[in-house]
Amino acid sequence: MLIQSLEHMDEGASPAFKNVSACKKWLKQLQFTNLSATQALLREQLAEFDRYPVRSLERLQVLELLRETVHELQEDCARKIADRPLPLTDAELTTLASLTGLWQSMAVGYSRCLKAYDEGDKQLKPLGALLCHRCLMYGGRQIFEYLRAGYEFDGDQWRQFHSIYLFAEEKGLLSEKVEDEFSDHGRLTTCRFIYLKILFSCHARVQELSAHQQELLDRWLVLWMDTPTIERTCAVSRGDAPPLAIDPGSSAGLQPLRQDLLNNPNVRYIPMVPMSKLLRVKTILLQQGQTPALLGLGDAGDRLDCIALLNHLHRQWCEPRPQRVAERQGSTQEMLLRYGLEDIYSWMAPQSFDRQRMAYEVPQELWRAEDLSILGARLMRVNKTGARIGINRIVAVQIANAWQIASTVWVSVTRTGDLHMGIRFLPGTATPVIVRSSVKPGEPPAKPAPGLLLSAVPNLGIPPSLLLPRNLYQLDRAAELATPAGEKQRIKLKYSVEVGGDYERVSFLAE
């Protein structure tokens, strides 16, 4: 059931290496002083080699020889676009294309070998599991990189990924052990393992995770992917984590269970109760004071960071999509939007926060609400140009002559270049304030900072809070708030409520 259409091989193709011995010599002369140039050269030569007709076993041996260099260069390439705001710059888009293109070239090479295996190549007969594993790995890495970057991709890549799994299932190769020293830290692995690892990685909404959280997730998945199973039937019990579905014919990875999927005989199911228990137990033990290292979560993660990531994963993997407290409705409403505390202050005041600026003019961006509720919205930027946006950043939208403050939850770019984002409204009505915090004796005076005072929401039991720039908060720090009208208030900072990429929301007491 292999569905990938492969380009016809061409005797005129002229790669720098055509066999194993030539590849070894070529690798020895590679220069690693400029990793970007080396990665581009490798991608070019591998694409040429993919077109060159060669015995399938020789092709496989060359690909296996190239793997170490490929993974080293790809790690460097991925770091260059990690945690970048969207849309990517032209240089960053070139990097993304290089990154995904090299994974694709690896996938194409192994797919040629797998096709030969399916057609009865005797030399490849004992290597079916390895070939399926490599096709799943490199096809899956291409999908993952697009998702991590926040860019929409061709849905056929998901269908090809699923088709390799079904082929391995049909041939009885899913549980056969395969050596893989690069993706899974030197352990023996299987096709089922790498298939599940890619599926769960992609279903974790990696575009909402920091680079550090993504590293933790990858490490944890290596330890956890023996837990889930893939079934042909499913059972749903009230109160339990619902199964996730895999539709091999769809342009998607894991999906929430729906009635139409239950009626599809080709759909596979992953029972999520075992994974839900695993995540919940680790979360509870961390909350009780145990360390991440003691729970097998590694020693690179802070306890609170691990709790936050475990809760995020449980929401994405194990919790049904709840009925919204406030249902979102389709909308074509347009609104103005501004970014960052200083810009928002100057917009709402309305006066420049920095008085030394003779003029403060920031273009106002027009966005359209595709759906909207009192809790948040999905927005699309009307124009193709504007500011670059990251996740967990503070924004303000003007709706019907009123301002609402929000935090960005996710950002993505469609194949047509449209920028979309999801925002979560913060509670309370905002008032712009200048914050002058107290300092210890002998320290230079603290510079004033822009802030937003959020009013209490009594019917929800939410007290007032203050939005500050990151790294300004200190427990019990005294500060003075001044409104544009000249009203002043002395406060003492208390507890941090939430921390974003460029802001922190804190509680306070009036003095």
Secondary structure as UniProt FT lines:
FT   TURN            11..12
FT   HELIX           20..28
FT   HELIX           35..51
FT   HELIX           56..79
FT   TURN            80..83
FT   HELIX           90..118
FT   TURN            119..120
FT   HELIX           122..127
FT   HELIX           128..149
FT   HELIX           156..170
FT   TURN            171..172
FT   TURN            174..175
FT   STRAND          178..179
FT   TURN            181..183
FT   TURN            185..186
FT   STRAND          188..189
FT   HELIX           191..203
FT   HELIX           206..208
FT   HELIX           211..224
FT   TURN            225..226
FT   TURN            238..239
FT   STRAND          244..246
FT   TURN            248..249
FT   STRAND          254..256
FT   HELIX           259..262
FT   TURN            265..266
FT   STRAND          268..270
FT   HELIX           273..287
FT   TURN            288..289
FT   TURN            292..296
FT   HELIX           303..318
FT   STRAND          329..330
FT   STRAND          334..339
FT   HELIX           341..348
FT   TURN            355..356
FT   STRAND          365..372
FT   STRAND          376..381
FT   STRAND          394..399
FT   TURN            400..401
FT   STRAND          402..413
FT   TURN            415..416
FT   STRAND          419..425
FT   STRAND          430..437
FT   TURN            441..442
FT   STRAND          449..454
FT   HELIX           458..460
FT   STRAND          465..469
FT   TURN            470..471
FT   TURN            475..476
FT   STRAND          478..482
FT   TURN            484..485
FT   STRAND          488..499
FT   STRAND          503..510
//
